[in-house]
Amino acid sequence: MYLYLFLLTTSITLGHAEDKFTNNGISPHIVGGSDAEAGEFPYLVSLRIRQKGEILDGHVCGGSILTYRWVVSAAHCTINVKPVDIRIVAGSIKLSEGGSIYYVDRIVNGNFENITKSDDISLIKTKTDIVFNKYVRSILLSLGPVPVGEDAMIAGWGFTDKYRTRRTDVLQKLMVHIRPYDVCLKYLPNYFKDTHTKICIQREYGKGVCHGESGSPLIYQGLLYGIASFNIDIHCGVGVPTVYTEVRPYMPWIFNIIYT
């Protein structure tokens, strides 16, 4: 069997909850989803990253707002990216219009390991405060265990078919099922050994995560549980699981970066 790896309760807030296909890895998009409503995912941002001198206007990955100045995403999205080559767009469900653009001051990557895809998490600091409103706000982080066996929500932009020929302009959302670790272990015996930092999700054939949504959130009961990391199969929506980085084990690291 050939496997294709594609870089795709209690809570706590880090800010004011009331009030944006690279060389670094292929990022997942959603197949079989539906259009999100304006303001439905106000914490979800689009990362626009310049590659090899290209114009900085293309969506590459997603991210989630943690505070007025910090966004969390996937390390494989930003591992070789300079702050000057990235923008964060917040407040719009469309890639082609709307939203506010924020320049980046600092990028802090976890100890990302490309072979095992471990520590696939990064923090991005904006140069100015992100302005919160009904379309832009932070998300709460979960302190509870991963709710295996439950349905959770994912959201992101990009390709909407398994062959990556149709791209959406409007943010897509989809309910997914959180699977036990051994489901992903069956496909990824060498990549899923560090089970306490990974979440396995799956949908039926024809629905699921595809390429471009890396860094986007896995949400359960309004809380951030995971960050889209990678797909197992080259095709999208074929019933094969997708792996997310679990946020909870990285809480001390997140607090240390943001508050020191």
C-alpha positions in Angstrom: 0.0 0.0 0.0 1.3 3.5 -0.9 0.3 6.3 1.5 0.4 10.0 0.5 0.9 12.4 3.3 -0.3 15.9 2.5 0.3 18.8 4.9 -2.9 19.7 5.5 -16.0 21.1 28.9 -13.4 23.5 30.2 -12.0 26.3 28.2 -9.6 29.2 28.5 -9.2 32.5 26.6 -6.0 34.2 25.7 -7.6 37.5 24.8 -11.0 39.2 24.9 -13.4 36.7 23.5 -16.2 39.2 23.2 -14.9 41.5 21.1 -7.0 36.0 8.8 0.0 24.4 -2.4 3.1 25.9 -0.9 6.6 24.6 -0.9 6.2 24.1 2.8 3.5 21.5 2.4 0.1 20.9 0.7 -2.6 22.4 2.8 -6.1 20.9 3.1 -9.4 22.2 1.7 -12.9 21.0 2.2 -14.8 18.6 -0.1 -18.6 18.2 0.3 -19.0 21.2 2.7 -21.5 24.1 2.6 -21.1 27.9 2.6 -20.4 29.5 5.9 -22.4 32.6 7.0 -20.8 35.9 7.6 -19.5 36.0 11.2 -20.0 32.3 11.7 -16.3 31.7 12.2 -15.0 35.2 13.2 -11.7 33.8 14.6 -10.7 32.1 11.3 -8.2 34.1 9.2 -6.6 33.6 5.8 -2.8 33.5 5.6 -1.5 35.1 2.4 2.2 34.1 1.8 4.5 35.2 -0.9 6.5 32.5 -2.7 9.6 33.1 -4.7 8.9 36.8 -5.3 5.2 36.3 -6.3 2.6 38.9 -5.6 1.3 38.5 -2.0 -2.3 37.9 -2.7 -2.9 34.1 -2.6 -4.5 32.2 0.2 -2.2 29.4 1.5 -3.3 28.4 4.9 -5.8 29.2 7.6 -5.3 30.3 11.2 -7.2 31.1 14.4 -7.1 34.4 16.4 -6.0 33.8 20.0 -5.6 37.4 21.1 -5.5 40.9 19.7 -2.0 40.3 18.4 -1.6 36.5 18.1 -2.8 33.9 15.6 -2.2 30.1 15.8 -1.7 28.0 12.6 0.3 25.0 11.4 4.2 25.1 11.4 4.5 23.6 8.0 2.7 26.7 6.6 5.3 29.1 8.1 8.4 27.1 8.7 10.4 28.8 5.9 8.5 32.0 5.7 9.8 35.5 6.8 7.4 37.9 8.5 7.7 40.3 5.6 6.3 37.7 3.2 3.1 37.0 5.0 -0.2 38.9 5.6 -3.2 38.0 7.7 -6.7 38.7 6.4 -9.5 38.7 9.0 -13.2 39.4 8.9 -14.3 38.0 5.5 -15.8 34.7 4.4 -14.7 35.5 0.8 -11.1 35.4 -0.4 -11.7 37.8 -3.2 -13.1 40.7 -1.2 -13.6 42.3 2.3 -11.7 41.8 5.5 -8.8 43.7 7.1 -5.1 43.1 6.3 -2.6 42.8 9.1 1.2 42.8 8.7 3.3 40.3 10.6 5.9 41.2 13.3 7.0 37.7 14.4 6.6 34.0 13.6 7.3 31.3 16.2 7.3 27.7 15.0 7.1 24.6 17.2 9.8 22.0 16.8 8.3 20.8 13.6 9.6 17.5 12.3 8.8 17.0 8.6 9.3 13.2 8.7 6.8 12.5 11.4 4.8 15.7 11.1 5.2 16.2 14.9 4.8 19.6 16.6 3.0 21.1 13.6 2.0 24.3 15.3 3.0 27.9 14.9 2.2 31.3 16.5 2.1 34.5 14.4 2.2 38.0 15.9 0.7 40.9 14.1 2.4 44.3 14.1 -0.8 46.1 15.2 -3.8 45.0 17.2 -6.4 43.0 15.4 -9.7 45.1 15.5 -12.5 43.0 17.0 -16.1 43.3 15.9 -19.0 40.9 15.2 -17.0 39.5 12.2 -13.6 39.3 14.0 -12.9 37.9 17.4 -10.7 35.3 19.2 -11.5 31.7 19.9 -11.4 29.9 23.3 -8.9 27.1 23.7 -10.1 23.8 25.1 -8.5 22.4 28.3 -10.5 19.2 28.1 -9.6 15.9 26.5 -10.3 15.2 22.8 -14.0 14.1 22.5 -13.4 10.9 20.6 -16.5 9.5 19.0 -18.2 13.0 18.7 -18.8 15.2 15.7 -16.9 18.4 15.4 -16.8 21.3 12.9 -14.0 22.2 10.4 -13.9 25.2 8.1 -11.6 26.5 5.4 -11.2 27.7 1.8 -10.1 26.1 -1.4 -10.6 23.1 -3.6 -14.0 21.4 -3.3 -13.4 18.3 -5.3 -11.1 15.3 -4.7 -9.0 16.0 -7.9 -8.4 19.6 -6.9 -9.9 21.2 -10.0 -12.6 23.4 -8.4 -11.6 26.1 -5.9 -14.2 28.0 -3.7 -14.1 31.7 -3.0 -16.5 31.4 -0.1 -15.5 29.8 3.3 -16.7 26.2 3.5 -17.8 24.3 6.7 -18.3 20.6 7.4 -19.1 18.3 10.3 -16.5 15.5 10.8 -16.2 12.6 13.1 -13.4 12.4 15.7 -12.0 8.9 15.4 -10.0 6.7 17.9 -6.2 6.9 17.5 -6.0 3.3 16.1 -7.9 4.3 13.0 -5.1 6.6 11.9 -2.5 4.2 13.3 -3.7 1.7 10.7 -2.8 4.1 7.9 0.2 5.8 9.7 2.1 3.4 12.0 5.2 5.5 11.8 3.5 9.0 11.8 1.0 8.5 14.6 3.3 7.2 17.4 3.1 10.5 19.3 -0.7 10.1 19.8 -1.0 12.6 22.6 -0.4 15.5 20.1 -2.6 14.3 17.2 -6.3 14.1 16.5 -7.7 11.7 13.9 -10.8 12.8 12.0 -12.8 11.1 9.2 -15.9 11.5 7.0 -17.8 9.3 4.6 -16.7 9.0 1.0 -17.3 12.2 -0.9 -16.7 14.5 2.0 -13.7 15.6 4.0 -10.6 17.8 4.2 -8.7 18.5 0.9 -5.8 20.8 0.0 -5.3 24.5 1.3 -6.9 24.4 4.7 -3.8 23.6 6.8 -3.7 25.6 10.0 -7.5 25.9 10.2 -9.4 25.0 13.3 -11.1 21.8 14.5 -14.0 23.1 16.7 -16.1 21.3 19.2 -18.8 23.1 21.2 -17.2 26.4 20.1 -13.8 25.6 21.4 -10.5 25.1 19.5 -9.3 21.5 19.8 -7.1 21.0 16.8 -5.2 22.6 13.9 -5.3 21.0 10.4 -2.0 19.3 9.7 -2.0 16.7 6.9 -4.0 14.4 4.7 -3.1 10.7 4.2 -4.2 10.3 0.6 -3.3 12.2 -2.5 -7.1 12.5 -3.3 -9.6 14.3 -1.2 -12.9 13.1 0.2 -12.2 9.4 -0.3 -13.0 8.3 3.2 -9.3 8.3 4.4 -8.6 10.1 7.7 -7.1 13.5 8.2 -4.7 14.4 11.0 -5.0 17.5 13.2 -2.5 18.8 15.8 -4.1 18.8 19.2 -3.8 22.2 20.9 -4.0 21.2 24.5 -0.5 19.7 24.9 1.0 22.9 23.6 -0.8 25.2 26.1 2.4 25.9 28.2 4.4 26.7 25.1 1.6 29.0 23.8 1.4 30.9 27.1 5.1 31.2 27.4 5.4 32.7 23.9 2.4 35.1 24.2 2.9 36.3 27.7 6.7 36.6 28.1 
